Amino acid sequence: MDRCLMDDLNTHRKSFHDLYVPVSEARVSVTLDDQMLRDTDIVLVVTDHQNVNYDAVVRNAPLILDTRNALKSFNESTIVSL
């Protein structure tokens, strides 16, 4: 990966939501509430858990990159599917 891109990625706050990932001092899953989703730059869907409120994600996230086709039932311009 390009060194400039890596430097840029390391300067931004990253968070995740996955109730199946064990909590540790280094990582804690965030709560997916409407405000948190609105405050993100992008939501990256890397697994399609059934316990995620995808309606709220689609309604509030400014941009979504869906790598699992979890949002195939939505037709929104903010969703980019791979």
N, C-alpha and C positions, 0 to 999 in steps of 0.2 A: 504494500500500500504506500502511496505517496507520503513522504515525510511531512509535508505541510498539512495534508489532510489529517494525519495522525496527531500532529500538534494541535490542530483545531479541535479535533474530537476530545482531546484530553483537557481542554479548557472549559468545556461545557458540562453542566450537570446532567447526569443520566440517572434514570430511575426505572424500576420495573415493577410489574404486578404479576405475581404467580404464587398462588396459595400452596403450591406443591413444592416450592423451593424452601429448604430449611433456613430458618433465620440464624444469622451469625452477626458478629460485630461488624463484619465487612459489608454485609448486605441485609437489607430489610425490604420486604415487598411493600409498596405503597398502596394506599386505598384509592380505588378508581372512583373519585367523585367528580361531579360536573365541573367544578372550579379547577381542579387539578388537570383535567383533560383540556379545558379551555386555555390553560396556561402553558401547555406543551407546544413545542414547535412541530413535532411529528410523533405519531404513535406507530410503533412497529409491531405487527402481529406475527409472532413466530411460532405460535402453537394455538390450536383452536379448542381451548377448554370450554366445556359446556356451562361452567359457572360464571362466565364473564358476561356482563350486561352490554352486549354489542350495540344495542339500541342507543344507550347513553354514550358509548364511544363514538358512534357515527354522528350523533346529534351535536357533540361538543368538541371533538378533536378537529383542529384546523386542517390537518393532513394525516392520512393513514396509509401506510405501506403494508399491504396484506400479503404475506408470503405463504399463507396456508389456504387461501381461498375461503376463509372463514366468513367473509362478508359478501359472498356471492349473491345473496338474496337482496342486497342493498344496491340501489342505483344512484350513487352520489358522486359528484365530480371531485370530492375530497378524497376518494379512495383510489389508490393505485394498486392493482393486483399484479403479482408476478406469475 
